[in-house]
Amino acid sequence: MMLRIRSRDGLERVSIENPHNATVSELKRAIQTQLGIPVPNQTLSTNQNLLLAKSLEDLLRFTDTSNPDSPLSSLNLSHGSIVFLAYDGERRVAGPAFNPAGSFGRKMTMDDLIAKQMRVTRQENPHCELVSFDRDCASAFQHYVNETLAFAVKRGGFMYGTVSEEGKVEVDFIYEPPQQGSEENLVFLRDPEEEKLVEAIAVGLGMRKVGFIFTQTISQDKKDYTLSNREVLQAAEYHAESGLKEWVTAVVKLEVNEDMAADVHFEAFQMSDVCVRLFREGWFETEIKEDDDPKLSKMKKDVVVGVKDTREVDNDFFLVVVKIFDHQGKDLIPSLSYHSF
């Protein structure tokens, strides 16, 4: 059985022998052997908020894997599931192949010098303190995708709501523009006049555009990435267009629970500052080929990741986890939650 391990270093994989009888303790030993992280230094959880923990007290709140003898099956973990990992200390993480700028027999160009200054590092803290979804709004969006589209094709929209002085985002309605979705792609057929109307309605309600929301299909759940390269490009484009530092990207997907029933799951991120900058400055390769690895974003020029120059960046380096809450909003115009204009 293969499990995906998501930590501050990105998304990695570990193999588990005898998955039907495997326990939390065996998973930790596999992480120690395959990823080089000592068992005493590990904190594991199926809750993505583990990656937001800032202190030992925060870590101790995640107790779902505290019993080393708990079977992995009791945590609803199966082949391809994601487990979140926090750990003490430092380690060397293997990266993709690279060609160092300025190597023997080659003169450094101005582009090489610029790339030396463009470092891609993980952003620990989001500008958005948290995002809270109106329950009816979130329910209406996922209900259509689940009941009508059966998560077979992608669907998306723009989120509207408010941003507090503390950076807390509330989402109160979702506008779903005309669009075409497939298993891997989502294309908005944007109408400027229609969007002006939506903006006018939002302003009248004291709201503004605060984020981008989209679904991942059932077929995508079998792949080892959080966001694909296409999704990173689209999310970065809308984040850059917004000019809002608290802009939120939300992902909705279907996951199988321990009773083998399907649950709809929401995740929220911000695209990192360096990701938005790279998009604005045209560093991303926007032509994606069929044989490109979807978990890597390609650059037009070398960037520095860790100590390496590379043109391929793990998408997880561009994601900053945002805490999710919900609230019961006012019954203003509920149809805005799920209808396209």
C-alpha positions in Angstrom: 0.0 0.0 0.0 1.3 3.5 -0.9 0.5 6.4 1.4 1.1 10.0 0.6 2.9 12.0 3.3 2.4 15.7 3.3 4.8 17.8 5.4 6.5 21.2 5.2 8.8 19.6 2.6 6.0 18.9 0.1 4.3 15.6 -0.8 6.2 12.3 -0.6 5.3 8.7 -0.6 5.9 5.7 1.7 5.2 2.0 1.0 3.5 -0.1 3.7 3.8 -3.8 3.8 0.9 -6.0 5.0 -1.6 -3.1 4.8 -4.5 -5.1 6.2 -2.7 -5.4 9.6 -0.5 -2.3 9.5 -0.6 0.0 12.5 0.3 3.6 13.3 3.6 2.4 14.8 4.5 0.6 11.5 3.7 3.7 9.5 6.0 5.7 11.7 8.8 3.2 11.2 8.2 3.2 7.5 8.6 7.0 7.5 11.8 6.7 9.5 13.2 4.2 7.1 12.1 5.7 3.8 12.1 9.4 4.6 14.8 9.6 7.2 12.7 11.2 10.0 13.2 9.5 13.4 10.0 8.1 15.0 10.3 10.3 18.2 10.4 13.4 16.1 7.2 12.6 14.2 3.6 13.9 14.8 1.1 12.4 12.4 -2.6 13.2 11.7 -5.2 12.9 9.0 -6.1 16.5 9.7 -4.4 19.0 7.4 -4.5 21.7 10.2 -1.5 19.8 11.7 0.7 21.8 9.3 -0.5 25.0 10.9 0.7 24.0 14.4 3.2 26.5 15.9 4.0 25.0 19.3 4.2 21.7 21.2 0.8 22.5 22.7 -0.7 22.8 19.2 0.8 19.5 18.2 -0.7 17.7 21.2 -4.2 18.6 20.1 -3.9 16.1 17.2 -4.6 12.8 18.9 -6.1 10.7 16.1 -2.7 8.8 15.7 -1.6 9.0 19.3 -2.2 5.2 19.9 0.7 3.4 18.2 -1.3 0.2 18.0 -4.2 1.7 16.1 -4.8 -0.1 12.8 -4.4 2.2 9.8 -7.8 0.9 8.6 -9.4 2.5 11.7 -8.2 5.9 10.5 -9.8 5.3 7.1 -6.4 5.1 5.4 -6.1 3.1 2.2 -3.9 3.1 -0.9 -3.2 6.7 -2.0 -4.5 8.3 1.2 -2.8 11.5 2.5 -1.3 11.6 6.0 0.0 14.9 7.4 3.3 15.0 9.1 5.0 17.6 11.4 8.5 16.9 12.6 11.3 18.4 14.6 14.8 19.0 13.1 16.1 19.4 9.6 16.8 16.9 6.8 18.0 16.9 3.2 15.2 16.3 0.7 15.9 14.8 -2.6 14.9 17.1 -5.5 14.6 16.9 -9.3 17.6 16.9 -11.6 19.1 20.3 -12.3 21.7 22.1 -14.4 23.7 24.6 -12.3 24.0 28.0 -13.9 27.6 29.1 -14.4 29.0 25.6 -14.7 32.4 25.0 -16.4 32.6 26.0 -20.0 29.5 28.2 -19.9 29.2 31.9 -19.3 26.6 33.2 -16.9 23.9 35.2 -18.6 21.8 38.0 -17.2 18.9 35.5 -16.9 21.2 33.2 -14.8 22.0 36.1 -12.5 18.3 36.9 -12.1 17.4 33.3 -11.4 20.0 33.2 -8.6 17.9 35.8 -6.9 14.5 34.0 -7.5 14.3 31.6 -4.7 11.2 29.4 -4.2 10.7 28.7 -0.5 7.8 27.4 1.5 5.6 30.2 3.0 4.7 29.2 6.5 1.9 31.7 7.3 -1.0 32.8 5.1 -2.2 36.4 4.9 -5.7 35.0 5.5 -6.3 34.2 9.2 -9.1 31.8 8.3 -12.0 31.3 5.8 -15.5 30.7 6.9 -18.2 29.4 4.5 -21.8 30.1 4.8 -23.4 26.7 5.3 -26.1 27.1 2.8 -23.8 28.5 0.2 -21.3 25.6 0.6 -24.0 23.0 0.6 -25.6 24.3 -2.6 -22.3 24.3 -4.5 -21.3 20.8 -3.5 -24.8 19.4 -3.8 -25.0 20.3 -7.5 -21.5 18.9 -8.2 -22.2 15.7 -6.2 -25.8 14.9 -7.2 -25.8 16.2 -10.8 -22.2 16.0 -12.0 -21.2 13.1 -9.6 -17.7 14.6 -9.4 -17.1 13.3 -12.9 -16.2 16.7 -14.4 -14.7 19.8 -12.8 -16.8 22.8 -11.7 -15.8 26.1 -10.3 -16.8 29.6 -9.4 -15.8 32.9 -7.7 -16.4 33.3 -4.0 -17.9 36.6 -2.7 -18.1 37.8 0.9 -16.1 40.0 3.3 -12.6 40.4 4.7 -12.1 41.6 8.3 -9.3 43.8 9.5 -7.8 40.7 11.1 -7.6 38.9 7.7 -10.6 36.7 8.3 -12.5 35.9 5.1 -16.2 35.1 5.1 -17.7 33.5 2.0 -21.4 34.2 1.6 -22.2 33.4 -2.1 -20.6 31.7 -5.1 -20.9 33.0 -8.6 -20.5 30.2 -11.2 -19.7 31.8 -14.6 -20.4 30.0 -17.9 -17.8 27.2 -18.1 -16.7 24.0 -19.6 -15.3 21.3 -17.4 -13.7 17.9 -18.0 -11.9 15.3 -15.9 -8.7 17.4 -15.8 -9.5 20.9 -17.1 -11.8 23.8 -16.1 -12.3 26.7 -18.5 -14.3 29.8 -17.6 -16.1 31.4 -20.5 -15.9 34.8 -18.8 -18.4 37.5 -19.8 -17.2 41.0 -18.6 -20.7 42.4 -18.7 -22.1 39.6 -16.6 -19.3 39.9 -14.1 -19.9 43.7 -13.8 -23.5 42.8 -12.8 -22.3 40.4 -10.2 -19.9 42.9 -8.8 -22.7 45.5 -8.6 -24.9 43.1 -6.7 -22.0 42.2 -4.3 -21.2 45.9 -3.7 -24.8 46.5 -2.9 -24.6 43.8 -0.3 -21.4 45.1 1.2 -19.4 42.3 -0.3 -16.5 41.7 -2.7 -14.8 38.9 -4.6 -12.7 37.0 -2.1 -11.6 33.8 -3.8 -11.7 31.0 -6.3 -13.4 27.6 -5.7 -13.2 24.5 -7.8 -13.8 20.8 -7.6 -11.4 17.9 -8.3 -12.9 14.8 -10.0 -12.9 11.3 -8.8 -10.1 10.3 -11.2 -7.9 13.0 -9.7 -8.2 11.6 -6.2 -6.1 8.6 -7.3 -3.1 10.8 -8.2 -0.3 11.9 -5.9 -0.7 15.7 -5.8 -2.7 18.2 -3.9 -3.1 20.6 -6.8 -2.1 19.8 -10.4 0.1 22.1 -12.5 -3.0 23.3 -14.4 -4.8 24.0 -11.1 -1.8 26.0 -9.8 -1.7 28.1 -13.0 -5.4 28.9 -12.8 -5.4 29.6 -9.1 -2.3 31.8 -9.4 -3.9 33.7 -12.3 -7.0 34.6 -10.4 -5.1 35.4 -7.2 -2.8 37.8 -9.2 -5.8 39.3 -10.9 -7.6 40.0 -7.7 -4.9 42.2 -6.0 -6.3 40.9 -2.7 -3.6 39.6 -0.3 -6.2 37.5 1.6 -7.5 35.9 -1.6 -8.5 32.2 -0.9 -8.4 29.2 -3.2 -10.8 26.4 -2.1 -10.8 22.8 -3.3 -13.9 20.5 -3.1 -13.4 16.8 -3.6 -15.0 13.4 -2.8 -13.3 11.1 -0.3 -14.3 7.6 0.8 -14.8 7.2 4.6 -14.3 4.2 6.8 -17.8 2.9 6.0 -16.9 3.0 2.3 -19.3 5.8 1.8 -18.4 9.0 0.0 -17.9 12.3 1.9 -17.5 15.7 0.4 -14.4 17.4 1.6 -13.4 21.1 1.5 -9.8 22.3 1.7 -8.5 25.9 1.6 -5.2 27.4 0.6 -3.5 30.6 -0.5 -1.1 30.7 -3.3 2.2 31.8 -1.8 3.6 35.3 -2.5 6.4 33.9 -4.6 3.9 31.9 -6.7 1.9 34.9 -7.5 5.0 36.9 -8.2 6.3 34.2 -10.6 3.0 34.2 -12.4 2.8 38.0 -12.7 6.4 38.1 -14.1 5.8 35.4 -16.6 8.1 32.6 -15.2 5.5 29.8 -15.5 5.4 27.6 -18.6 1.7 27.9 -19.6 1.8 25.2 -22.3 1.3 21.9 -20.5 1.9 18.7 -22.4 0.1 15.4 -21.9 3.3 13.7 -20.6 4.2 16.4 -18.1 4.1 15.4 -14.5 1.0 17.1 -13.0 2.5 17.5 -9.6 5.3 19.7 -10.9 5.1 23.2 -12.3 7.6 24.1 -15.0 9.4 27.4 -15.2 10.8 29.2 -18.3 14.0 29.9 -16.5 15.9 28.3 -13.6 14.8 29.1 -10.1 16.5 28.2 -6.8 14.8 25.5 -4.7 16.8 24.7 -1.6 20.4 24.7 -2.9 19.5 23.6 -6.4 18.7 25.4 -9.7 15.8 23.8 -11.4 12.9 24.5 -13.8 10.5 22.1 -12.1 8.9 23.0 -8.8 6.8 20.7 -6.6 3.3 22.3 -6.6 3.1 22.0 -2.8 5.8 24.6 -2.4 3.2 27.1 -3.7 0.4 26.2 -1.3 -0.2 27.8 2.1 -2.8 26.0 4.2 -5.8 28.1 5.5 -8.0 27.1 8.4 -11.7 26.4 7.5 -14.7 27.3 9.6 -18.4 27.7 8.7 -21.2 30.1 9.7 -24.9 30.6 9.2 -25.4 33.7 7.0 -28.3 36.0 6.5 -31.0 35.0 4.0 -30.2 37.7 1.6 -30.4 36.2 -1.9 -29.9 32.5 -1.6 -30.1 31.9 -5.3 -26.7 33.5 -5.7 -25.2 30.6 -3.9 -25.6 28.2 -6.7 -26.9 29.7 -9.9 -24.9 31.1 -12.8 -26.1 34.4 -14.1 
